[in-house]
Amino acid sequence: MSVEIKDEWTQEELLRAKKELEKEGRKVLLVDTILSPIEKQEVITYNPYEMQRFPKGSVFVFYCDTGKATKERLVEYKKKFPDYHCISLKGGRGYWRKNMQVYYEK
């Protein structure tokens, strides 16, 4: 599977891309911009200083309540983190399904 790095990912796209990219050794992180972690997920709080400690080429997937604010701020995030991929989570925390999983057929 080839992962498309674009401006916005759905939850399903995020889960699939995370599996593929982490097989290649690239880190994919959900970034909480509203101080409200998503259950059952590895989430980091938005902190530019700490985020720049992750390996270059890592993927930061920013989320807010609806996805609108992070989508609007994407240009700002990309300027702040030029060595990383910055993506907005479509629908934000409000559309997150905590029990969603992705499966692959062999």
C-alpha distances in whole Angstrom, upper triangle without the diagonal:
4,6,9,13,15,19,18,16,17,17,14,12,13,13,9,9,12,10,7,10,13,11,12,15,15,17,16,20,21,24,27,29,32,33,31,29,26,27,25,23,23,25,26,29,29,31,31,33,31,27,28,28,24,23,22,19,18,17,20,19,23,25,28,30,28,26,28,30,27,25,29,29,25,27,30,27,25,29,29,26,25,23,21,18,20,19,21,20,21,24,25,26,28,25,23,23,24,23,20,17,13,13,10,12,12
4,6,10,12,16,16,14,16,17,15,12,13,14,10,9,12,11,8,9,13,12,11,15,14,16,15,19,20,23,26,28,31,32,31,28,26,27,26,23,23,24,26,28,28,30,29,31,29,25,26,26,23,21,20,16,16,15,18,18,21,23,27,29,27,24,27,28,25,23,26,26,23,24,27,24,22,25,26,23,22,21,18,16,18,17,19,19,20,23,24,26,28,25,23,24,25,25,21,19,16,16,14,16,16
4,6,9,13,13,11,13,14,12,9,10,11,8,6,9,10,7,8,11,12,11,14,12,13,12,15,17,19,22,24,27,28,27,25,23,25,23,20,20,21,22,25,24,26,25,27,26,22,23,24,20,19,17,14,13,12,14,14,18,20,23,25,24,21,23,24,21,20,23,23,19,21,23,21,19,22,23,20,19,18,15,12,14,13,15,15,17,20,20,22,24,22,20,21,22,22,19,17,15,16,14,17,18
4,6,10,10,9,12,14,13,9,10,13,11,8,11,13,11,10,14,15,14,16,14,15,13,16,17,19,22,23,26,28,27,25,23,25,24,21,21,21,23,24,23,25,24,27,26,22,23,24,21,19,18,14,14,12,14,13,16,18,22,24,22,19,21,22,19,17,20,20,17,18,21,19,17,20,21,19,18,17,14,11,12,11,13,14,15,18,19,22,24,21,20,22,23,24,20,19,17,18,17,20,21
4,7,8,9,12,14,14,10,10,13,12,9,11,14,12,10,14,16,14,16,13,13,11,14,15,16,19,20,23,25,25,23,22,24,24,20,20,19,20,22,20,22,21,23,23,19,19,21,18,17,15,11,11,9,11,11,14,16,19,22,20,17,19,19,16,14,17,17,13,15,17,15,13,16,18,15,14,14,11,8,9,8,11,12,14,17,18,20,22,20,20,22,23,24,21,20,18,20,20,23,24
4,6,7,11,13,14,10,11,14,14,11,14,16,15,14,17,19,18,19,16,16,14,15,15,16,19,19,22,24,24,23,22,24,24,21,21,20,21,22,20,22,21,24,24,20,20,23,20,19,17,14,14,11,12,11,13,15,18,20,18,14,16,17,14,11,14,15,11,13,15,14,12,16,17,15,15,15,13,9,8,7,9,11,11,15,16,19,21,19,19,21,23,24,21,21,20,22,22,25,26
4,7,11,13,15,12,12,15,16,13,15,19,18,16,19,22,21,21,18,17,14,15,14,14,17,16,19,22,22,21,20,23,24,21,21,19,19,20,18,20,19,22,22,19,20,22,20,20,18,15,15,11,11,9,10,12,15,17,15,11,12,13,10,8,10,11,8,10,12,11,10,14,15,14,14,15,13,9,7,5,6,9,9,13,13,17,18,17,18,21,22,24,22,22,21,24,24,27,29
4,7,10,12,9,9,13,14,12,14,17,17,16,19,21,21,22,18,17,14,14,13,13,15,15,18,20,20,19,18,21,21,18,19,17,18,19,18,20,20,23,23,19,21,23,21,21,20,17,16,12,11,8,9,10,13,15,12,9,11,12,10,7,11,12,9,12,15,13,13,16,18,16,17,18,15,11,9,5,5,6,6,10,10,14,15,14,14,17,19,21,18,19,18,21,22,25,28
4,6,8,6,6,9,10,9,11,14,14,14,16,19,19,20,17,16,12,13,11,13,15,16,18,20,19,18,16,18,18,16,17,16,18,19,18,21,21,24,23,20,22,24,21,21,20,17,15,12,11,8,10,10,13,15,13,10,13,14,12,10,14,15,13,16,18,16,16,19,20,18,19,19,16,12,11,7,6,5,6,9,10,13,14,12,12,14,16,18,15,15,14,18,19,22,24
4,5,5,6,9,10,10,12,14,15,16,18,20,21,22,19,18,14,14,12,14,16,17,18,20,18,17,14,17,17,15,17,16,18,20,20,23,24,27,25,22,24,26,23,24,23,20,18,14,14,10,12,11,13,14,12,10,13,15,13,12,16,17,15,19,21,18,19,23,23,21,23,23,19,16,14,10,9,6,5,7,9,11,12,9,9,11,13,15,12,13,12,16,17,21,23
4,5,5,6,9,10,10,13,14,15,16,19,20,21,18,16,13,13,11,13,14,17,18,19,17,15,12,13,13,12,14,14,17,18,19,22,23,26,24,21,24,25,22,23,23,20,18,14,14,10,12,11,13,14,13,11,15,17,15,15,18,19,17,21,22,20,21,24,24,22,24,23,20,17,15,12,10,7,7,9,9,10,11,8,7,8,10,11,8,10,10,14,16,19,22
4,5,5,6,8,10,11,13,14,16,17,19,20,18,17,14,15,13,16,18,20,21,22,20,18,15,16,15,13,16,16,19,21,22,25,26,29,27,24,26,27,24,24,24,21,19,16,16,13,15,14,17,17,16,15,18,20,18,17,21,22,20,23,25,22,23,26,26,24,25,25,21,18,17,14,13,10,10,12,13,13,14,11,10,10,11,11,8,8,7,10,12,16,19
4,6,5,6,8,10,11,12,14,16,17,18,16,15,12,13,13,16,18,20,22,23,21,19,16,18,17,15,16,17,19,21,21,24,25,27,25,22,24,25,22,22,21,18,16,13,14,11,14,14,17,18,17,15,18,19,17,16,20,20,18,21,23,20,20,24,24,22,22,22,18,15,14,11,11,9,10,12,13,15,16,13,12,13,15,15,12,11,9,12,13,16,19
4,6,5,6,9,10,10,12,14,15,16,13,12,9,10,9,12,15,17,19,20,18,16,14,15,14,12,13,13,15,18,18,21,21,24,22,19,21,22,18,19,19,16,13,10,11,8,11,12,15,17,16,14,17,18,15,15,19,19,16,20,21,18,18,22,22,19,20,20,16,13,12,10,10,8,10,12,12,13,15,13,11,12,13,14,11,11,10,13,14,18,20
4,6,5,6,9,10,11,13,15,15,14,12,10,11,11,14,16,19,21,21,19,16,13,14,12,10,12,13,16,19,20,23,23,26,23,20,23,23,19,20,20,18,15,12,13,11,14,14,17,19,18,17,20,21,19,19,22,22,20,23,24,21,21,25,25,22,23,22,18,16,16,13,14,11,13,15,14,14,16,14,11,11,12,12,9,7,7,10,12,15,17
4,5,5,6,9,10,11,13,15,13,13,11,13,14,17,20,22,24,25,23,20,17,18,16,14,15,17,19,22,23,25,26,28,25,22,24,24,21,20,21,18,16,13,15,13,16,17,20,22,21,19,22,24,21,20,24,24,21,24,26,23,22,26,26,23,24,22,19,16,17,14,15,13,15,17,17,18,20,17,15,14,15,14,11,9,7,9,9,13,15
4,5,5,6,8,10,11,12,10,10,8,11,12,16,18,21,23,24,23,20,18,19,17,15,15,16,18,21,21,23,23,25,23,20,21,22,18,17,17,14,12,10,12,11,15,16,20,22,21,18,21,22,19,19,22,22,19,21,23,20,19,23,23,20,20,19,15,13,13,12,14,13,14,17,17,18,20,18,16,17,17,17,14,12,10,12,12,16,17
4,6,5,6,8,10,10,9,8,6,8,10,14,17,19,22,22,21,18,16,17,15,12,11,13,15,18,19,21,21,23,20,17,19,19,15,15,16,13,11,9,11,10,14,15,19,21,21,19,22,23,19,19,23,22,19,22,23,20,19,23,22,19,20,18,15,13,14,12,14,13,15,18,17,17,20,18,15,16,16,16,14,12,11,13,13,17,18
4,6,5,6,9,10,10,10,9,12,13,17,20,23,25,25,24,20,18,18,16,13,13,16,18,21,22,24,25,26,23,20,22,22,18,17,18,16,13,12,14,14,18,19,22,24,24,22,25,26,23,23,27,26,23,26,27,23,23,26,26,22,23,21,18,16,17,16,18,16,18,21,20,20,23,20,18,17,17,16,14,11,9,10,10,14,15
4,6,5,7,9,9,10,10,13,15,19,22,25,27,28,26,23,21,22,19,17,16,18,20,23,24,26,25,27,24,21,22,22,18,17,17,14,13,12,15,15,19,21,24,26,26,23,26,27,24,23,27,26,23,25,27,23,22,26,25,22,22,20,17,15,17,16,18,17,19,22,22,23,25,23,20,20,20,20,17,14,12,12,11,14,14
4,5,5,7,5,7,7,11,14,17,20,23,26,26,25,22,21,22,19,16,15,17,18,21,21,23,22,23,21,18,19,18,15,13,13,10,9,9,12,13,17,19,23,25,25,22,25,26,22,22,25,24,21,23,24,20,19,22,22,19,19,16,13,12,14,14,17,17,19,22,21,22,25,23,21,21,21,21,19,16,14,15,15,18,18
4,5,5,5,6,7,10,13,17,20,23,25,25,24,21,20,20,18,15,13,15,17,20,21,22,22,23,20,17,18,17,14,12,14,12,10,10,13,14,18,20,24,26,26,24,27,27,23,24,27,26,23,25,25,22,21,24,23,20,20,17,15,14,16,16,19,18,21,23,22,22,25,24,21,21,20,20,19,16,15,16,15,18,18
4,5,7,9,11,14,17,20,24,27,29,29,28,25,23,23,20,18,17,19,20,24,25,26,25,26,23,21,22,20,17,15,16,14,13,14,17,18,21,23,27,29,29,27,30,30,27,27,30,29,26,28,29,25,24,27,26,23,23,20,18,17,19,19,22,21,24,26,25,26,28,26,24,24,23,22,20,17,15,15,14,17,16
4,6,9,11,15,18,21,24,27,30,30,29,26,25,25,23,20,18,20,21,24,24,25,24,25,23,20,20,19,15,13,14,11,11,12,16,18,21,24,28,30,30,27,30,30,26,26,30,28,25,26,27,24,22,25,25,21,20,17,15,15,18,19,22,22,24,27,26,27,30,28,25,26,25,25,23,20,18,18,17,19,18
4,7,10,13,16,19,22,25,28,28,27,24,23,24,22,18,16,18,19,22,22,23,22,22,20,17,17,16,12,10,11,10,9,11,15,17,20,23,27,29,30,27,30,29,26,26,29,27,24,26,26,23,21,24,23,19,19,16,14,14,17,18,21,21,24,27,26,26,29,28,25,26,25,25,23,21,19,20,19,22,21
4,7,10,13,16,19,22,25,25,25,22,21,22,20,17,15,16,16,19,19,20,19,19,17,14,14,14,10,8,9,7,6,8,11,13,17,20,23,26,27,24,26,26,22,23,25,23,20,22,22,19,18,20,19,16,16,13,11,11,13,15,18,18,21,24,23,23,27,25,23,24,23,24,22,20,19,20,20,23,23
4,6,10,12,16,18,21,21,21,18,18,19,17,14,11,12,12,15,16,16,16,17,14,11,12,12,8,8,9,8,5,6,8,11,14,17,20,23,24,21,24,23,20,21,24,21,19,21,21,17,17,19,18,14,16,13,10,10,12,13,16,16,20,22,20,21,24,23,20,22,21,22,20,19,18,20,20,24,24
4,7,10,13,16,19,19,18,16,15,16,15,11,10,10,11,14,14,16,16,17,15,12,13,14,10,10,11,9,6,5,6,7,11,13,17,20,20,18,21,20,17,18,21,19,16,19,19,15,15,19,17,14,16,14,10,9,10,10,12,12,16,18,16,17,20,19,17,18,18,19,17,16,16,18,19,22,23
4,6,10,12,15,15,15,12,12,14,13,9,7,7,7,10,11,13,13,15,12,10,12,13,10,11,13,12,8,6,5,6,8,11,14,17,18,16,19,18,15,16,19,17,15,18,18,14,15,18,16,14,16,15,11,10,10,10,11,11,15,17,14,14,18,18,15,17,16,18,17,17,17,20,21,25,26
4,6,10,12,12,12,9,9,11,12,8,7,5,6,9,9,12,14,16,14,11,14,15,13,15,16,15,11,9,6,5,6,7,11,13,15,13,16,15,12,14,17,15,14,17,17,14,15,18,17,15,17,17,13,12,10,10,9,9,12,14,11,11,14,14,12,14,14,16,15,16,17,20,22,26,27
4,6,9,10,10,9,10,13,14,11,9,6,5,6,6,9,11,13,12,9,13,14,12,15,16,15,12,10,6,6,5,6,9,12,14,12,15,13,10,13,15,13,12,16,15,11,14,16,14,13,16,16,13,12,10,10,9,9,13,14,11,11,15,16,14,17,16,19,19,19,21,24,26,29,31
4,6,6,7,6,8,12,14,11,10,7,6,5,6,9,12,15,13,12,15,17,16,19,19,19,16,14,10,9,6,6,7,10,12,11,14,12,10,13,15,13,14,17,16,13,16,18,16,16,19,19,16,16,13,12,11,10,14,14,10,9,13,14,13,16,15,19,19,20,22,25,28,31,34
4,6,8,9,11,15,17,15,14,10,9,6,5,9,11,14,14,13,16,18,17,20,21,20,17,15,11,10,7,6,6,9,11,10,12,9,8,12,13,11,12,15,13,11,15,17,15,15,18,20,17,16,13,13,11,11,14,14,10,10,13,16,15,18,18,22,22,23,25,29,31,34,37
4,5,8,11,14,17,15,15,12,11,8,8,12,14,17,17,16,19,21,21,24,24,24,21,19,15,13,10,8,6,7,11,11,12,10,10,14,15,13,15,18,16,15,19,20,18,19,22,23,21,20,17,16,13,13,15,14,10,10,12,15,14,18,18,21,22,24,26,30,32,36,38
4,6,10,12,15,14,14,10,9,7,8,11,15,17,15,15,19,20,20,23,24,25,21,19,16,15,12,10,9,10,14,14,16,14,13,17,18,17,18,21,19,17,21,22,20,20,24,24,22,21,19,18,16,15,18,17,13,11,14,17,15,18,17,21,22,24,26,30,32,36,38
4,7,9,13,12,12,10,10,9,11,14,17,20,18,18,21,22,21,25,26,25,22,20,16,15,12,10,8,9,12,13,16,15,14,17,19,18,19,23,21,19,22,24,22,22,26,26,23,22,19,18,16,14,16,15,11,8,11,14,12,15,14,17,19,21,24,27,30,34,36
4,6,9,8,9,6,8,8,11,14,17,19,17,16,20,20,19,22,24,23,20,18,15,13,12,10,10,11,14,14,17,16,15,18,20,19,20,23,22,19,22,24,22,22,25,25,22,21,18,17,15,13,16,15,11,9,12,14,11,13,11,15,16,18,21,24,27,31,33
4,7,6,8,7,10,11,13,17,20,22,19,18,22,22,20,23,24,23,20,17,15,12,12,10,10,11,13,14,17,17,15,18,21,20,20,24,23,20,23,26,24,23,26,25,22,21,18,17,15,12,14,13,10,7,10,11,8,9,8,11,13,15,17,21,24,27,30
4,6,8,9,12,14,17,20,22,24,21,20,24,24,22,25,26,25,22,20,18,15,15,13,14,14,16,17,21,21,19,22,24,24,24,27,27,24,26,29,27,26,29,28,25,23,21,20,18,15,17,16,13,10,12,13,9,9,6,9,12,13,17,20,23,26,29
4,7,9,13,15,18,21,23,25,22,21,24,23,21,23,25,24,21,19,18,16,16,15,17,17,19,19,23,23,21,23,26,26,25,29,28,25,27,30,28,26,29,28,24,23,22,20,19,16,18,18,15,13,15,15,11,10,7,8,10,11,14,17,20,24,26
4,6,10,12,15,18,20,22,19,17,20,20,18,20,22,21,17,15,14,12,13,13,15,16,18,17,21,21,18,21,24,23,22,25,25,22,23,26,24,22,25,24,20,19,18,17,16,14,16,16,14,12,15,14,11,11,8,10,11,12,14,17,20,23,25
4,7,10,13,15,17,18,15,14,17,16,14,17,19,18,14,13,12,12,13,13,15,17,19,18,22,21,18,21,24,22,21,24,23,20,22,24,22,20,23,21,18,18,17,16,16,14,18,18,15,14,17,17,14,15,12,14,15,15,16,19,21,25,26
4,7,9,12,14,16,13,12,15,15,13,16,18,18,14,13,10,10,10,10,12,14,17,16,19,18,15,18,21,19,18,21,20,17,19,22,19,18,21,20,17,16,15,14,14,13,16,17,13,12,16,16,13,15,13,16,16,17,19,22,24,28,29
4,6,8,11,12,9,9,12,12,11,15,16,17,13,12,10,10,10,11,13,15,18,17,19,17,15,18,20,18,17,20,18,15,17,19,17,15,19,18,15,15,14,14,14,14,18,18,15,14,18,19,16,18,17,20,20,20,22,25,27,31,32
4,6,9,11,9,9,13,13,13,17,18,19,15,14,11,11,10,10,11,14,17,16,18,16,14,17,18,16,16,19,17,14,17,19,16,15,19,19,16,17,15,15,15,15,18,18,15,14,17,19,17,20,18,22,22,23,25,28,30,34,35
4,6,9,8,8,11,13,13,16,17,17,15,13,10,11,8,10,11,14,16,15,16,14,11,15,16,13,13,16,13,11,14,15,12,12,16,16,14,15,12,13,13,14,17,18,15,15,18,20,18,21,21,24,24,25,26,29,31,35,37
4,6,6,6,9,10,12,15,16,17,15,15,12,13,12,13,14,18,20,18,20,17,14,18,18,15,15,17,14,11,14,15,11,11,15,16,14,16,14,16,16,17,21,22,18,18,22,24,22,25,24,27,27,28,29,32,34,37,39
4,6,5,6,9,10,13,13,15,14,14,11,13,12,15,16,20,22,19,20,17,15,17,18,14,14,15,12,9,12,12,8,8,12,13,12,14,12,15,16,18,22,23,20,21,24,25,24,27,26,29,29,29,30,33,34,38,39
4,6,6,7,10,13,14,16,15,16,14,16,16,18,20,23,25,23,24,21,18,21,21,18,18,18,15,13,15,14,10,10,14,14,14,16,16,18,20,22,25,26,23,24,27,28,27,30,29,32,31,31,32,35,36,40,41
4,5,5,8,11,13,15,13,14,12,15,15,17,19,22,25,23,24,21,19,22,22,19,18,20,17,14,16,16,13,12,15,14,13,16,15,18,19,20,24,25,22,22,26,27,25,27,26,29,29,29,29,32,33,37,38
4,5,6,9,10,12,10,11,9,12,12,15,17,21,22,20,22,19,16,19,20,16,15,17,15,11,13,14,10,9,12,11,10,12,12,14,16,17,21,23,20,20,24,25,23,25,24,27,26,26,27,29,30,34,35
4,5,8,8,11,10,12,11,14,15,18,20,24,25,23,24,22,18,20,21,18,16,17,15,12,12,13,10,8,10,9,9,12,13,16,18,20,24,26,23,24,27,28,26,29,28,30,29,29,29,32,32,36,36
4,6,8,11,10,13,12,16,17,20,22,26,28,25,27,24,21,23,25,21,20,21,19,16,16,16,13,11,13,11,11,14,15,18,20,22,26,28,25,25,29,29,27,29,28,30,30,29,29,31,32,35,36
4,6,9,7,10,10,13,15,18,21,25,26,23,25,24,20,22,24,21,19,20,19,15,15,16,14,11,13,10,9,12,13,16,18,20,23,25,23,23,27,27,25,27,25,27,27,26,26,28,28,32,32
4,6,6,10,11,15,17,20,24,27,28,25,27,26,22,23,25,22,20,21,20,16,16,17,15,12,12,9,8,11,14,16,19,21,24,27,25,25,29,29,26,28,27,29,28,26,26,27,27,31,31
4,6,9,11,15,17,20,24,27,28,24,26,25,21,22,23,20,18,18,18,15,13,14,13,9,9,5,6,9,12,15,18,20,24,27,25,26,29,29,27,29,29,30,29,27,27,28,28,31,31
4,6,9,13,15,19,22,26,26,23,24,23,20,20,22,20,16,17,17,14,12,14,14,10,9,6,5,6,10,13,16,18,21,24,23,24,28,27,25,27,27,28,26,25,24,25,25,28,28
4,7,10,13,16,20,23,23,20,22,21,18,18,21,18,16,17,17,13,12,15,14,10,11,8,5,6,9,11,14,16,19,22,20,21,25,24,22,24,23,25,23,22,21,23,23,27,27
4,6,10,13,17,20,20,17,19,18,15,15,18,16,13,15,15,12,11,14,13,10,11,10,6,5,6,7,11,12,15,18,16,18,21,20,19,21,21,22,21,20,19,21,22,25,26
4,6,10,13,17,17,14,16,15,11,13,15,13,11,13,13,9,10,13,12,9,11,11,7,6,5,6,8,10,13,16,14,15,19,18,17,19,19,22,20,20,20,23,24,27,29
4,7,10,13,14,11,13,13,9,10,14,12,10,13,14,10,11,15,14,12,14,14,10,8,6,5,5,6,10,12,10,12,15,15,13,16,16,19,17,18,18,21,22,26,28
4,7,11,11,8,11,10,6,8,11,10,9,12,12,9,11,14,13,12,15,16,12,11,7,6,5,6,9,11,8,10,13,14,13,16,17,20,19,20,20,24,25,29,31
4,7,8,6,9,8,6,9,11,11,11,14,14,12,14,17,16,16,19,19,16,14,11,9,6,5,8,8,5,7,10,11,10,14,15,18,17,19,20,24,26,29,32
4,6,5,8,7,6,9,11,11,12,16,15,14,17,19,18,18,21,22,19,17,14,12,9,8,10,8,5,6,8,11,11,15,16,19,19,21,23,26,29,32,35
4,6,8,8,9,11,13,14,15,19,18,17,20,23,22,22,25,26,23,21,17,15,11,10,10,8,5,5,6,9,10,13,15,18,18,21,23,27,29,33,36
4,5,7,9,10,11,13,14,18,18,17,20,22,22,22,25,26,23,20,17,14,10,9,8,5,4,6,6,8,10,13,16,19,18,21,22,26,28,32,35
4,6,6,6,9,10,11,14,15,14,16,19,19,19,21,23,19,17,13,10,7,6,5,5,4,7,8,9,11,14,16,20,18,20,21,25,27,30,33
4,6,5,6,9,10,13,14,14,16,18,19,20,21,24,21,18,15,12,9,9,8,8,8,11,11,12,14,18,20,23,22,24,25,28,30,34,36
4,5,5,6,9,11,11,12,14,16,16,17,20,22,19,17,14,12,9,10,11,10,9,12,13,14,16,20,21,25,24,26,27,30,32,36,38
4,5,5,6,9,10,9,11,14,14,14,16,18,16,14,10,8,6,8,9,10,8,11,13,14,15,19,20,23,22,24,24,28,30,33,35
4,5,5,8,10,10,11,14,15,15,17,19,16,14,10,8,5,8,8,10,10,13,14,15,16,20,22,24,23,24,24,28,29,32,35
4,6,7,9,10,11,13,14,16,17,20,18,16,12,11,9,12,12,13,12,16,17,18,19,23,25,28,26,28,28,31,33,36,38
4,6,5,6,9,10,11,12,14,17,15,14,10,10,9,12,13,15,13,16,18,19,20,24,25,28,27,28,28,32,33,36,39
4,5,5,6,9,10,10,12,14,12,10,7,7,7,11,12,14,13,17,19,19,19,23,24,27,25,26,26,29,30,34,36
4,5,5,6,9,10,10,14,13,11,9,10,11,14,16,18,17,20,22,23,23,27,28,31,29,30,29,32,33,36,38
4,5,5,6,9,10,13,13,12,10,11,12,16,17,19,18,20,23,24,24,28,28,31,30,31,31,34,35,38,40
4,5,5,6,8,11,10,9,7,9,10,13,16,18,16,18,21,22,22,25,26,29,27,28,28,31,32,35,37
4,5,5,6,9,8,7,6,9,11,15,17,20,18,21,24,24,23,27,28,30,28,29,28,31,31,35,36
4,6,6,9,10,11,10,13,14,18,20,23,21,24,26,27,27,30,31,34,32,32,32,35,35,38,39
4,6,9,9,11,10,13,15,18,21,23,21,23,26,27,26,29,30,32,31,31,31,34,35,38,39
4,6,6,8,8,11,14,17,20,22,20,22,26,26,25,28,28,31,29,29,29,31,32,35,36
4,6,8,9,12,15,19,21,24,23,25,28,28,27,30,30,33,31,31,30,32,32,35,36
4,7,10,13,16,19,22,25,24,26,29,28,27,30,30,32,30,29,28,30,30,33,34
4,6,10,13,16,19,22,20,22,25,25,24,26,26,28,26,26,25,27,27,30,31
4,7,10,13,16,19,18,20,23,22,21,24,24,26,24,23,22,25,25,28,29
4,7,10,13,16,14,17,20,19,19,22,22,25,23,23,22,25,26,29,30
4,7,9,12,11,14,17,16,16,19,20,22,20,20,20,23,23,27,29
4,6,9,8,11,13,13,13,16,18,20,18,20,20,23,24,28,30
4,6,5,8,10,9,9,13,14,17,15,16,17,20,22,25,28
4,5,9,10,8,9,12,15,17,15,17,17,21,22,26,28
4,7,6,5,8,11,14,16,15,17,18,22,24,27,30
4,5,6,7,11,12,16,15,17,19,22,25,28,31
4,6,5,9,10,13,13,16,18,22,25,28,31
4,6,9,11,14,14,17,19,23,26,29,32
4,6,9,12,11,14,16,20,23,26,29
4,6,9,8,12,14,18,21,24,27
4,6,6,9,12,15,19,22,25
4,6,9,12,15,19,22,25
4,6,10,13,17,19,22
4,7,10,14,17,20
4,7,10,13,16
4,7,10,13
4,7,10
4,6
4
